[in-house]
Amino acid sequence: MHSKSILKFLTLGLLSVAKINGYIVNNYTGKCNEIYTYLEDLGKRENFNGCKMNDAGDVTELTLYSYCLKEEELAVLFSYDTIETVSFTKFFMDWNLDDSDDFSLIFRFGCASSPTKYEALRTSNVKNLDLTGVKNLDSKIIANFPKSIEQIKFGRIEITQEIIDILSNFTNLKTLIFGVDAQLKEGLDYSKFENLKNLTTLEIQNRSTVSWNVRTQTDFKVDILNYCKTLKNLYIMNGNFNKKILDSIGNLTELEQLTLENVSFEVYTNFSSLKNLKNLTSLEISCDGNPISNFSPNFFYLTKLKKLSLLRCSTTFNYSNYNKLNWPNLKNLEYLDLRYNGPKTFNPKYLGDLPNLKEVYLSNNQLNTTIPENIGNLKNLEILDLSNNAIRSIPETLSNLEQLKILRLSYNGLTSLPQKIGNLKNLEILEFSNNSITSLPESISDLVNLKKLAGENNNIVNIPIEIGNLTKLEDLILAYNEITEIPKSIGNLKIRKLRLLYNKIESIPDEIGNMENLELLNLAYNKIVNIPSALGNLENLEEVYLSFNLIDDELPESLNKLPYLKILSVEHNINIKGKTLINPNLRTCHYYPPNEGYTYSLCEAVNAKCRYYDQVVPLCEE
């Protein structure tokens, strides 16, 4: 290794921090800092885009923009023989430009050329190579890549027959990725890929055409699948699938993970070949707005499945009456995501038959039902998302889900929460907005690990006094309800954000001044008449919204000492009295009275930095 040749540019361990357009691009030490400083001294620090070291301090990953680098400079960079992963990134201004348009590259780097041969790679120990940002990559360059290569990702390149033949010689290749800019020509002969006995992962990211918000998919015609029998992971993005392609996938009997993203299927496509994938543990399909009219029951043969995701497919499962194939066959399922489908995709009555579930996402399915009591069987469940449906009730057995951390019930037809919801000791997020819930169960005070409570747009009248027990709560959102009082126990909380706007609250308790972590206080559109000076105790307070209330009170001068206060909104009240704030951190202040021609009994402090200019306000007398 020739890293000593770079030491002349710096003392080892010296931290160099540079900024480009205001952003820090180097926060590295050790050998990563050596590389950065080497490029900086060449006037090419912008080519540096990332670096990682192992625990021993050796460089293992390097990310570069290749533009304007010379072969001899690459040779110095790759002299670190511990580098296993190299990524040539595509410059962000270049993503939406044609390859012929090099203006952004010239603007950024001073030239648009890349190294012509990448000879330095040939003698390196690189195993993972990302060529997303490489232009003018030809077969001769690829042929000289080190035979140690285990992963290649192609970007802007037309994949020719010659390149396919060369790739078949990389017998150590485990992962092959054709990025969205790679163009796979039709009619290529992939038969030599049978030599790639170690190839386990294949990704093909096709382009789709979007016009007037309509995506046009082209037929997936790549014949590569017939010659990659060792695949364990297959990812295909975009494309229209027919039975022939699905049968090719069904022949990949070693497959463990299958992902088809933003795809469409021919009408009456037969999915029966999926039953051959006996080793499949993960199946993810996201449809491009075209529903799967009938998903074969052979899908239920995949008894090793741990993850199943069908998004936006609006499919109807054709359950067999002969072999009783059904959801209970998937006993090993841990992750179930069926969002944006329809009520015929999944019946919640089967939830209790899948005892190993850890995450369930059933939002946006038009479910108009009652969740069955057998949901209490899911002892391992950590995330449950039932939002955006028309669910009428949740059974008390929900309280048996002791491992549950996230519960989302918003946008349904619920009138109450389970009374024993407090049994969910591990719950961290509870969301039930946009329902018709009238009260919070007293047991909610037992949710000692709760961090977020969101229940806006309901009919809640009271906040239980016991809410003061939720000492880990960070975000309380109960806007658009019928709440008349803030309990004094709220002062026990360490909330960062309190949103109680659009309620019927009449006063702010002084105990609110004990909420030392509070950053945002939004009590707009209530019936509040006072502004307690205790607000001046909230040293972390950044935003205060008290507009559209009935305040007839003096603006507390204690707000002037808050070091982070940026926004104060007290417009549209009865009468705000006293002096405008002189807090030097204040950037936005709204003091507007309720009606045009009406004025507050407010004078403008001489040292006020935040001012309102559309009204004549007298200066305060000193």
VMD Tcl script that draws the C-alpha trace (Angstrom):
set ca {
  {0.00 0.00 0.00}
  {1.19 3.51 -0.84}
  {-0.68 5.50 1.78}
  {2.64 6.84 3.07}
  {2.97 8.85 -0.13}
  {-0.01 10.87 0.97}
  {1.27 11.62 4.46}
  {3.29 14.52 3.15}
  {0.03 16.42 2.75}
  {-0.95 16.31 6.41}
  {-0.27 15.11 9.92}
  {-2.13 11.85 10.59}
  {-5.37 12.41 12.47}
  {-5.64 16.10 11.62}
  {-9.29 16.92 11.06}
  {-9.92 19.07 8.02}
  {-13.36 20.58 7.62}
  {-14.40 22.09 4.31}
  {-17.70 23.60 3.24}
  {-19.30 23.67 -0.20}
  {-22.40 25.83 -0.59}
  {-22.59 25.96 3.18}
  {-22.58 22.20 3.70}
  {-19.81 20.33 5.51}
  {-18.47 17.68 3.17}
  {-15.58 16.43 5.26}
  {-15.89 15.35 8.82}
  {-13.35 12.57 8.65}
  {-10.21 11.55 10.47}
  {-7.40 9.10 9.87}
  {-6.98 7.56 6.45}
  {-10.30 8.86 5.15}
  {-9.03 12.34 5.94}
  {-5.81 11.51 4.11}
  {-7.81 10.79 0.96}
  {-9.91 13.92 1.31}
  {-6.87 16.10 1.84}
  {-5.08 14.52 -1.12}
  {-7.99 15.50 -3.38}
  {-8.24 18.93 -1.76}
  {-4.58 19.64 -2.51}
  {-5.21 18.64 -6.13}
  {-8.06 21.15 -6.24}
  {-10.53 18.27 -6.55}
  {-12.11 18.07 -3.13}
  {-15.56 18.03 -4.73}
  {-14.80 14.61 -6.17}
  {-14.85 13.24 -2.61}
  {-18.33 12.03 -1.66}
  {-17.83 9.64 1.24}
  {-15.47 7.29 3.04}
  {-15.73 4.58 5.68}
  {-13.15 2.84 7.85}
  {-13.26 -0.34 9.90}
  {-12.43 -0.60 13.59}
  {-8.73 -0.98 12.72}
  {-8.75 2.37 10.92}
  {-8.41 0.90 7.42}
  {-10.42 2.36 4.56}
  {-13.09 -0.10 3.43}
  {-15.49 2.05 1.37}
  {-14.89 5.02 -0.92}
  {-17.47 7.08 -2.81}
  {-16.33 9.43 -5.59}
  {-17.46 11.59 -8.44}
  {-15.22 10.34 -11.22}
  {-15.35 13.49 -13.37}
  {-11.98 15.13 -14.07}
  {-9.96 12.55 -12.17}
  {-6.87 11.24 -13.93}
  {-5.70 7.64 -14.09}
  {-2.67 8.33 -11.91}
  {-4.89 10.01 -9.30}
  {-7.19 7.00 -9.20}
  {-4.10 4.82 -8.75}
  {-3.18 6.72 -5.57}
  {-6.74 6.44 -4.24}
  {-6.93 2.71 -4.89}
  {-3.48 2.08 -3.41}
  {-5.34 1.51 -0.15}
  {-5.58 -2.25 -0.61}
  {-8.21 -2.60 2.11}
  {-10.87 -0.88 0.00}
  {-13.58 -3.40 -0.86}
  {-16.42 -1.09 -1.92}
  {-16.08 1.70 -4.51}
  {-19.01 3.81 -5.68}
  {-18.83 6.25 -8.57}
  {-21.81 8.43 -7.76}
  {-23.95 10.31 -10.23}
  {-23.87 14.04 -9.50}
  {-27.29 15.23 -8.31}
  {-27.56 18.03 -10.91}
  {-26.93 15.39 -13.55}
  {-29.79 13.05 -12.70}
  {-32.34 14.65 -15.01}
  {-30.00 15.55 -17.86}
  {-29.23 13.64 -21.02}
  {-25.78 12.12 -21.21}
  {-24.96 14.59 -23.97}
  {-25.68 17.57 -21.71}
  {-22.52 18.12 -19.66}
  {-23.19 21.69 -18.58}
  {-23.82 20.78 -14.93}
  {-20.60 18.80 -14.75}
  {-18.53 21.58 -16.27}
  {-20.18 24.05 -13.89}
  {-19.38 21.89 -10.87}
  {-16.09 20.23 -11.71}
  {-14.63 22.31 -14.53}
  {-14.81 19.44 -17.00}
  {-17.14 16.64 -18.00}
  {-14.67 13.86 -18.69}
  {-14.13 10.72 -16.62}
  {-11.07 8.47 -16.44}
  {-10.78 6.72 -19.77}
  {-9.62 3.26 -18.74}
  {-10.04 2.85 -14.98}
  {-6.80 0.86 -15.07}
  {-6.29 1.35 -11.33}
  {-9.27 -0.87 -10.61}
  {-7.65 -3.84 -12.36}
  {-5.03 -4.36 -9.64}
  {-7.26 -3.43 -6.69}
  {-8.99 -5.75 -4.24}
  {-12.39 -4.20 -4.86}
  {-15.31 -6.58 -4.39}
  {-18.28 -4.20 -4.65}
  {-18.37 -1.74 -7.54}
  {-21.10 0.84 -8.15}
  {-20.76 2.45 -11.60}
  {-23.93 4.59 -11.45}
  {-22.05 7.80 -12.26}
  {-19.69 6.46 -14.91}
  {-20.09 7.62 -18.49}
  {-18.56 6.09 -21.63}
  {-18.07 2.70 -20.04}
  {-17.16 0.16 -22.70}
  {-16.54 -3.57 -22.78}
  {-12.73 -3.25 -22.70}
  {-12.88 -1.41 -19.38}
  {-15.26 -4.00 -17.90}
  {-13.00 -6.83 -19.09}
  {-10.13 -5.37 -17.01}
  {-12.07 -5.26 -13.75}
  {-10.53 -7.42 -11.01}
  {-11.74 -11.00 -10.93}
  {-12.35 -10.52 -7.20}
  {-15.54 -8.59 -8.06}
  {-18.57 -9.93 -6.20}
  {-21.03 -7.11 -6.86}
  {-21.48 -4.77 -9.85}
  {-24.06 -2.07 -10.36}
  {-24.34 -0.50 -13.81}
  {-25.65 2.98 -14.50}
  {-25.54 4.90 -17.77}
  {-24.57 2.18 -20.19}
  {-26.09 0.20 -23.04}
  {-25.66 -3.46 -22.21}
  {-24.46 -5.20 -25.37}
  {-23.89 -8.87 -26.17}
  {-20.15 -8.35 -25.71}
  {-20.69 -7.02 -22.17}
  {-22.95 -9.95 -21.32}
  {-20.27 -12.39 -22.50}
  {-17.59 -10.60 -20.45}
  {-19.75 -10.62 -17.31}
  {-20.16 -14.38 -17.62}
  {-16.42 -14.70 -16.86}
  {-16.73 -13.09 -13.41}
  {-17.32 -16.36 -11.63}
  {-17.11 -14.77 -8.17}
  {-20.04 -12.49 -8.98}
  {-22.77 -12.71 -6.34}
  {-24.81 -9.56 -7.04}
  {-25.60 -7.97 -10.42}
  {-27.61 -4.74 -10.60}
  {-28.79 -3.04 -13.77}
  {-29.73 0.46 -12.58}
  {-32.48 2.61 -14.00}
  {-30.07 4.18 -16.52}
  {-28.75 0.87 -17.83}
  {-30.28 -0.17 -21.14}
  {-30.73 -3.89 -21.72}
  {-31.05 -4.48 -25.44}
  {-33.68 -6.96 -26.58}
  {-32.63 -10.27 -28.05}
  {-29.46 -10.70 -25.98}
  {-28.20 -14.24 -25.41}
  {-27.71 -14.79 -21.68}
  {-26.95 -18.51 -21.92}
  {-23.35 -18.01 -20.72}
  {-24.74 -16.71 -17.42}
  {-25.07 -20.35 -16.48}
  {-21.34 -20.05 -15.62}
  {-22.20 -17.68 -12.76}
  {-22.72 -20.38 -10.15}
  {-22.32 -17.88 -7.29}
  {-24.86 -15.35 -8.57}
  {-27.53 -15.05 -5.89}
  {-28.90 -11.51 -6.33}
  {-30.21 -9.88 -9.51}
  {-31.79 -6.41 -9.75}
  {-33.27 -4.98 -12.94}
  {-34.54 -1.39 -12.72}
  {-36.48 -0.64 -15.88}
  {-37.57 2.81 -16.94}
  {-41.22 3.74 -17.29}
  {-42.69 6.69 -19.15}
  {-44.87 9.21 -17.30}
  {-47.03 11.60 -19.31}
  {-49.92 13.63 -17.90}
  {-49.56 11.69 -14.63}
  {-50.10 8.41 -16.51}
  {-47.34 5.83 -16.32}
  {-46.74 3.70 -19.39}
  {-45.16 0.32 -18.78}
  {-43.33 -1.65 -21.45}
  {-43.48 -5.42 -21.58}
  {-40.76 -7.15 -19.60}
  {-38.93 -9.15 -22.30}
  {-35.57 -9.83 -20.70}
  {-34.64 -13.48 -21.13}
  {-32.01 -13.41 -18.39}
  {-34.14 -15.26 -15.81}
  {-33.87 -18.56 -17.67}
  {-30.11 -18.70 -17.04}
  {-29.85 -17.66 -13.40}
  {-31.04 -20.76 -11.59}
  {-28.95 -20.02 -8.48}
  {-30.77 -16.79 -7.65}
  {-31.94 -16.30 -4.08}
  {-32.95 -12.62 -4.43}
  {-34.73 -11.10 -7.43}
  {-35.79 -7.44 -7.70}
  {-37.50 -6.03 -10.79}
  {-38.75 -2.44 -11.01}
  {-41.29 -1.36 -13.64}
  {-42.61 -3.45 -16.50}
  {-45.68 -5.30 -17.69}
  {-45.70 -9.01 -16.83}
  {-47.34 -11.93 -18.59}
  {-47.64 -15.63 -17.79}
  {-44.39 -16.49 -19.60}
  {-42.32 -14.19 -17.39}
  {-44.06 -15.36 -14.23}
  {-43.38 -18.97 -15.23}
  {-39.69 -18.07 -15.62}
  {-39.74 -16.69 -12.10}
  {-41.51 -19.81 -10.90}
  {-38.59 -21.90 -12.18}
  {-36.17 -20.10 -9.82}
  {-36.72 -22.68 -7.12}
  {-33.85 -21.41 -4.94}
  {-35.47 -17.99 -4.67}
  {-35.87 -16.64 -1.12}
  {-36.80 -13.00 -1.80}
  {-38.90 -11.72 -4.71}
  {-39.70 -8.02 -5.18}
  {-41.70 -6.65 -8.11}
  {-42.00 -2.86 -7.73}
  {-44.40 -0.61 -9.67}
  {-45.36 -3.35 -12.09}
  {-48.49 -4.23 -14.02}
  {-49.85 -7.55 -15.24}
  {-51.70 -8.67 -18.29}
  {-55.40 -9.24 -17.75}
  {-56.16 -12.72 -16.41}
  {-52.48 -13.36 -15.70}
  {-52.01 -16.74 -14.03}
  {-49.92 -16.68 -10.87}
  {-50.00 -20.45 -10.37}
  {-46.24 -20.82 -10.97}
  {-45.54 -19.06 -7.67}
  {-46.35 -22.29 -5.84}
  {-42.98 -23.66 -7.00}
  {-41.08 -21.14 -4.87}
  {-41.03 -23.36 -1.80}
  {-38.04 -21.52 -0.26}
  {-39.54 -18.04 -0.59}
  {-39.46 -16.08 2.67}
  {-40.23 -12.60 1.28}
  {-42.70 -11.63 -1.45}
  {-43.24 -7.93 -2.26}
  {-45.41 -6.74 -5.15}
  {-46.45 -3.12 -5.70}
  {-48.84 -2.61 -8.59}
  {-48.80 0.41 -10.85}
  {-52.45 1.26 -10.44}
  {-53.58 -1.80 -12.42}
  {-55.44 -4.25 -10.20}
  {-54.74 -7.95 -10.08}
  {-58.22 -9.26 -10.77}
  {-57.63 -12.72 -9.35}
  {-54.63 -13.86 -7.34}
  {-54.18 -17.63 -7.49}
  {-54.72 -19.59 -4.25}
  {-51.45 -21.41 -5.03}
  {-49.90 -18.43 -3.29}
  {-50.82 -20.12 -0.02}
  {-48.39 -22.95 -0.74}
  {-45.55 -20.59 0.27}
  {-45.50 -21.78 3.85}
  {-42.01 -20.40 4.55}
  {-43.12 -16.83 3.90}
  {-42.14 -14.40 6.64}
  {-42.81 -11.18 4.72}
  {-45.72 -10.49 2.38}
  {-46.39 -7.09 0.83}
  {-49.05 -6.42 -1.82}
  {-49.51 -2.69 -2.40}
  {-52.05 -0.92 -4.62}
  {-53.05 -4.16 -6.33}
  {-56.78 -4.20 -5.44}
  {-56.68 -7.95 -5.79}
  {-59.34 -10.47 -4.94}
  {-58.08 -13.75 -3.54}
  {-59.63 -16.79 -5.12}
  {-59.86 -19.19 -2.21}
  {-60.11 -22.84 -3.20}
  {-62.98 -24.92 -1.88}
  {-61.17 -28.16 -2.62}
  {-57.79 -28.07 -0.90}
  {-58.72 -25.47 1.72}
  {-55.77 -23.21 0.87}
  {-56.11 -20.08 2.95}
  {-54.31 -17.58 5.17}
  {-53.86 -20.01 8.09}
  {-51.34 -21.88 5.89}
  {-48.91 -18.97 6.35}
  {-48.08 -19.75 9.96}
  {-44.56 -18.28 9.70}
  {-45.70 -14.87 8.46}
  {-44.17 -12.02 10.50}
  {-44.74 -9.00 8.23}
  {-48.03 -8.38 6.40}
  {-48.52 -5.24 4.30}
  {-51.72 -5.02 2.22}
  {-52.18 -1.25 2.04}
  {-54.16 0.47 -0.73}
  {-56.08 -2.56 -1.93}
  {-59.72 -3.23 -1.16}
  {-62.07 -5.01 1.23}
  {-61.82 -8.27 -0.75}
  {-58.06 -8.57 -0.43}
  {-57.97 -9.62 3.21}
  {-60.57 -10.42 5.82}
  {-59.37 -9.38 9.31}
  {-60.95 -12.54 10.72}
  {-57.78 -14.35 9.66}
  {-55.47 -12.18 11.79}
  {-55.70 -14.50 14.75}
  {-54.62 -17.43 12.57}
  {-51.20 -15.85 11.95}
  {-49.67 -16.02 15.45}
  {-46.12 -14.98 14.48}
  {-47.07 -11.60 13.04}
  {-44.89 -8.70 14.20}
  {-46.03 -5.97 11.78}
  {-49.45 -5.54 10.15}
  {-50.37 -2.76 7.70}
  {-53.99 -2.78 6.50}
  {-54.63 0.94 5.92}
  {-56.62 2.32 2.98}
  {-58.56 -0.88 2.30}
  {-62.16 0.33 2.77}
  {-62.60 -2.19 5.57}
  {-66.09 -1.72 6.96}
  {-66.08 -4.19 9.79}
  {-65.40 -4.93 13.43}
  {-61.95 -6.23 14.23}
  {-62.40 -9.78 15.57}
  {-61.46 -10.73 19.10}
  {-58.87 -13.25 17.89}
  {-56.54 -10.31 17.27}
  {-55.56 -10.90 20.87}
  {-53.69 -14.03 19.71}
  {-50.91 -11.94 18.15}
  {-48.61 -12.00 21.16}
  {-45.58 -10.93 19.08}
  {-47.23 -7.99 17.30}
  {-45.25 -4.73 17.49}
  {-46.91 -2.55 14.79}
  {-50.60 -2.45 13.85}
  {-51.84 0.02 11.24}
  {-55.59 -0.02 10.59}
  {-55.93 3.64 9.58}
  {-58.01 5.02 6.72}
  {-60.76 2.43 6.75}
  {-64.30 2.35 8.13}
  {-63.68 0.09 11.11}
  {-66.41 0.43 13.71}
  {-64.88 -1.06 16.84}
  {-61.74 -2.54 18.36}
  {-62.17 -5.46 20.80}
  {-60.88 -5.41 24.36}
  {-58.61 -8.35 23.44}
  {-56.36 -5.77 21.80}
  {-55.05 -5.19 25.31}
  {-53.41 -8.63 25.17}
  {-50.82 -7.39 22.66}
  {-48.15 -6.70 25.23}
  {-45.37 -6.26 22.64}
  {-47.26 -3.61 20.65}
  {-45.24 -0.41 20.09}
  {-47.19 1.41 17.36}
  {-50.99 1.51 17.02}
  {-52.57 3.53 14.20}
  {-56.38 3.79 14.13}
  {-56.95 7.19 12.47}
  {-59.69 7.82 9.90}
  {-62.17 5.14 10.91}
  {-65.62 4.99 12.48}
  {-64.56 4.37 16.07}
  {-66.58 5.78 18.96}
  {-64.29 4.51 21.72}
  {-60.93 2.98 22.53}
  {-60.59 -0.28 24.47}
  {-60.96 0.40 28.19}
  {-57.96 -1.80 28.97}
  {-55.68 -0.12 26.46}
  {-53.40 0.70 29.38}
  {-52.22 -2.92 29.35}
  {-50.10 -2.09 26.29}
  {-47.09 -1.28 28.45}
  {-44.67 -1.08 25.49}
  {-46.82 1.22 23.35}
  {-44.86 4.24 22.07}
  {-47.17 5.70 19.40}
  {-50.96 5.87 19.61}
  {-52.86 7.55 16.76}
  {-56.66 7.68 16.55}
  {-57.39 10.97 14.78}
  {-60.52 11.56 12.70}
  {-62.90 9.26 14.49}
  {-65.92 9.91 16.75}
  {-64.30 9.12 20.08}
  {-65.81 11.06 23.01}
  {-63.43 10.20 25.85}
  {-60.04 8.76 26.68}
  {-59.99 5.66 28.89}
  {-58.56 6.26 32.36}
  {-56.18 3.37 31.78}
  {-54.39 5.48 29.19}
  {-52.34 6.75 32.11}
  {-50.70 3.31 32.31}
  {-49.03 3.70 28.91}
  {-45.78 4.58 30.62}
  {-43.67 4.28 27.45}
  {-45.95 6.40 25.25}
  {-44.09 9.07 23.25}
  {-46.81 10.27 20.87}
  {-50.55 10.61 21.48}
  {-52.47 11.90 18.45}
  {-56.26 12.12 18.59}
  {-57.27 15.27 16.75}
  {-60.69 15.70 15.14}
  {-62.75 13.63 17.56}
  {-65.39 14.59 20.14}
  {-63.21 14.36 23.26}
  {-64.42 16.55 26.12}
  {-61.87 15.95 28.88}
  {-58.19 15.18 29.20}
  {-57.89 12.75 32.13}
  {-55.98 14.04 35.13}
  {-54.02 10.79 35.02}
  {-52.33 11.91 31.81}
  {-49.69 13.40 34.06}
  {-48.32 9.87 34.52}
  {-47.10 9.70 30.91}
  {-43.62 10.94 31.73}
  {-42.12 9.82 28.39}
  {-44.72 11.64 26.28}
  {-43.12 14.00 23.74}
  {-45.97 14.91 21.39}
  {-49.59 15.48 22.49}
  {-52.04 16.27 19.67}
  {-55.70 16.66 20.60}
  {-56.70 19.50 18.27}
  {-60.24 19.82 16.88}
  {-62.06 18.34 19.88}
  {-64.42 19.64 22.60}
  {-61.87 19.93 25.42}
  {-62.70 22.63 27.97}
  {-59.84 22.34 30.43}
  {-56.13 21.57 30.57}
  {-55.48 19.54 33.73}
  {-52.85 20.88 36.10}
  {-51.15 17.48 36.00}
  {-49.89 18.36 32.54}
  {-47.06 20.13 34.32}
  {-45.58 16.72 35.12}
  {-44.93 15.98 31.47}
  {-41.80 16.48 29.40}
  {-43.69 17.16 26.21}
  {-41.87 18.85 23.33}
  {-44.95 19.65 21.24}
  {-48.42 20.43 22.61}
  {-51.19 20.97 20.04}
  {-54.64 21.68 21.49}
  {-55.91 24.17 18.90}
  {-59.61 24.28 17.97}
  {-61.05 23.30 21.35}
  {-63.03 25.13 24.04}
  {-60.25 25.70 26.56}
  {-60.78 28.76 28.75}
  {-57.52 29.06 30.66}
  {-53.89 28.01 30.72}
  {-52.81 26.61 34.10}
  {-49.65 28.04 35.67}
  {-48.34 24.48 35.94}
  {-47.61 24.62 32.24}
  {-44.48 26.51 33.23}
  {-43.05 23.24 34.58}
  {-42.91 21.65 31.11}
  {-39.22 22.34 30.69}
  {-38.88 20.50 27.35}
  {-41.74 22.28 25.60}
  {-40.75 23.66 22.17}
  {-44.14 24.25 20.53}
  {-47.34 25.45 22.19}
  {-50.39 25.75 19.94}
  {-53.61 26.76 21.68}
  {-55.10 28.81 18.86}
  {-58.88 28.90 18.29}
  {-59.97 28.34 21.88}
  {-61.66 30.54 24.53}
  {-58.56 31.41 26.52}
  {-58.67 34.70 28.43}
  {-55.21 34.86 30.04}
  {-51.50 34.51 29.23}
  {-49.69 33.20 32.30}
  {-46.28 34.67 33.00}
  {-45.20 31.09 33.78}
  {-44.62 30.67 30.05}
  {-41.40 32.56 30.65}
  {-40.04 29.51 32.48}
  {-40.05 27.39 29.32}
  {-36.45 27.87 28.25}
  {-36.78 25.58 25.21}
  {-39.91 27.24 23.87}
  {-39.62 28.18 20.18}
  {-43.18 28.73 18.94}
  {-46.29 30.10 20.71}
  {-49.69 30.24 18.98}
  {-52.51 31.89 20.96}
  {-54.39 33.52 18.11}
  {-58.20 33.56 17.79}
  {-58.95 33.37 21.50}
  {-60.65 35.72 24.00}
  {-57.49 37.04 25.62}
  {-57.87 40.31 27.47}
  {-54.56 40.31 29.26}
  {-51.10 41.79 29.37}
  {-48.33 40.27 27.29}
  {-45.89 38.77 29.83}
  {-42.47 40.40 29.69}
  {-41.07 37.07 30.93}
  {-41.23 35.92 27.31}
  {-38.35 38.27 26.53}
  {-35.86 36.04 28.32}
  {-36.64 32.86 26.34}
  {-33.42 32.11 24.40}
  {-35.03 30.18 21.50}
  {-38.36 31.93 20.99}
  {-38.84 32.52 17.25}
  {-42.61 32.81 16.70}
  {-45.30 34.57 18.72}
  {-48.87 34.69 17.43}
  {-51.50 36.49 19.52}
  {-53.62 38.05 16.79}
  {-57.43 38.14 16.80}
  {-58.04 38.37 20.54}
  {-60.02 40.88 22.60}
  {-57.20 43.05 23.90}
  {-53.48 42.40 24.17}
  {-51.98 44.87 26.61}
  {-48.52 45.96 27.68}
  {-45.40 46.16 25.49}
  {-44.41 44.30 22.35}
  {-41.61 41.83 22.97}
  {-37.98 42.84 22.69}
  {-36.72 39.25 22.60}
  {-33.79 39.42 20.13}
  {-34.45 35.88 18.86}
  {-38.03 36.61 17.82}
  {-38.43 36.47 14.03}
  {-42.21 36.37 13.55}
  {-44.70 38.27 15.70}
  {-48.39 38.64 14.99}
  {-50.23 41.16 17.17}
  {-53.16 41.94 14.87}
  {-56.46 42.82 16.66}
  {-59.71 41.01 15.76}
  {-61.21 43.57 13.37}
  {-60.04 46.29 11.06}
  {-60.02 49.64 12.82}
  {-59.74 47.98 16.22}
  {-56.52 48.38 18.20}
  {-54.89 46.57 21.08}
  {-53.84 48.46 24.20}
  {-50.33 47.63 23.15}
  {-47.36 49.91 22.69}
  {-44.22 49.18 20.74}
  {-41.14 48.73 22.86}
  {-38.24 50.94 21.79}
  {-35.88 47.98 21.43}
  {-38.33 45.69 19.64}
  {-36.61 43.75 16.84}
  {-39.72 41.93 15.61}
  {-42.23 44.52 14.42}
  {-45.52 44.68 12.58}
  {-45.62 47.44 10.03}
  {-49.20 47.62 8.77}
  {-50.59 49.34 11.87}
  {-49.85 52.52 13.71}
  {-48.81 51.55 17.22}
  {-47.54 54.15 19.68}
  {-44.08 53.83 21.11}
  {-43.97 52.93 24.76}
  {-43.09 55.70 27.15}
  {-39.73 55.13 28.81}
}
mol new
graphics top color blue
foreach p $ca { graphics top sphere $p radius 0.5 }
foreach p [lrange $ca 0 end-1] q [lrange $ca 1 end] { graphics top cylinder $p $q radius 0.2 }
display resetview
